[in-house]
Amino acid sequence: MIKKIIALAGYPGAGKTTARTTDPGLCFLPFLDIADIYAEYPNIQSKVAFAELLNRLVIMIGEARHDAIVIEAMCVSWQRLWLEVIARANDIQVEYREIHADLLVCIERVKEQFEAELKSAKSEEERSRITRRHTARLSILQRDLPQ
């Protein structure tokens, strides 16, 4: 039975995936990463992408194979509200872990990840998915750059 949602909150490139994959308490838990949804659906709007993440979360809660699920997203206030609604409806706790990095550092990390993943892509379909994922990540970061 799912008892907890662990929400890794932070900008794209802040280190949420690194935290999830290197933390012994998190690395074996099922996870949902909003960046994967951006990769699946070209030009998806952020609220629609988060709604899809929530739909997948509800399905995972119903399957209940582990005692916790990890979410990777920015977890801005409106996203936290919806996570809390789902958690309360299912008698689950939400634990937020803030992952911070400078915005310019995040942009550089995402660009580096993008280039590295493109180099290792084995098919045009994979290159397209990688491009969608990282284009969405970069647009989120650039939106928050000071003018």
N, C-alpha and C positions, 0 to 999 in steps of 0.2 A: 504494500500500500504506500502510495506517495505521501510523504509527510512534509516535504520541503521543496520549494523552488529556490534555487540559488541563482540569482540574477547578477551576472557580471556586467557592470554598467560602465560605459566609457565610449569615447570616440573610436571610429574605425582606426586601427593601427596603434591603439593605446597599449595593447598587450593582453586583451581578454582571452584570446585563443592560447597564447603562451601560458597564461595563468592556469587555464583549464587543463592544458595538456601536461603541465609540469607539476601541478599540485597533486600529491598522492591521494588526497581525499576527493578530488574531482575527476581525475583522468579516466576513471572507469565508469563514470555515470553517463547516462544518456543525455544528449544535449540538443539544443536548437539554436542555430546561429542565423540571425536575420540576414546576414550577407549571402547565405545560401539561397534564400528566397529571392533576393535581388538577382542572383545568377540564373534562377529558373525562369523568371518572368521579366522580359525586357520592358523597360519604361514603366515599371510598377511604381505607384505613388507610395510614399512612406507609410501613410495610415493604412493603406490596403495591404502592404507588406507586413505590417505589424498585426493586422487582423488575421492574416494567414498564419503567422507565427502562433497566435493565440489559438486558432483552430487546431493546429498541430499539437499544441500543448494539451488541449482538452483531450485529444485522442490518446496521447501518451499517458495522461492521468488515468484514463479509462483502462488502459492496458496494464498499468501498475506493476511493472516488472522490477522496479527498484524503489528505494525509499526516498530518492531525491532526483530532481531533474535540473540540469544547468541550462540557463538561457543566456545568450550573448546578444546584447543590443545596447543602444545608448541609454535606454531607461529614463527618458525625460519624464516630466511630471504626468502627462496624459497617459504614457505607456505604463507607468507605475500604478496609476489608478486602475487600469484594466487588469493588470496582473493581480492586484489586490482583490478585485471583484471575483476573478476566477478562483483565487486562493481561498477566499472566505466561503464561496459556494461549495468548495470541496474540502473544507476543514484542513487546509494546508497552510503552513507558514511560508513567508517569503523572506529570504535573507539577501540583502543587497551588498555586493562587494564592489566598491568604486575602484576602477582602474584608471589611473591618471597618467597623461603624458602631454607635453607641450603640443599645441596644434600643428606647428611647423614640423615637429619631429614625427607626428602621426602621418602627415602628408608624405614625408620622405619614406617612411616605412612602407606605406601603401604602394607608392611608386616602385620601390625596390621589390616588394612581394609580387607586384604585377609583372614586372620584367622577368623575374625568376620563374614564375609560373608559366608565362608565355613561352619561354625557352624550353621548358620541359613538356609542353603540351604535345600530345601524340596525334591529335586530329583537329580538323577545322571546327568540329562541334565543341570540342574541349576548349579551343582558343576563344570561341564565341562566348561560352559560359564564363570563362575567366575574365574576358573583356567586360561583360555585363556586370559581373560581381565588383570588379575594381573601379569601373566607371561610376557605379552607384556610390561606392565608398568615398571616392574622391569628390564627387559632387556634394555629399554631405559635409565633408571637411571644408571645401571651398566656400560653401554657403555661410559658414561660421567665421570665415576670415574677416578681420576688421577691414573696413573700406578705406 
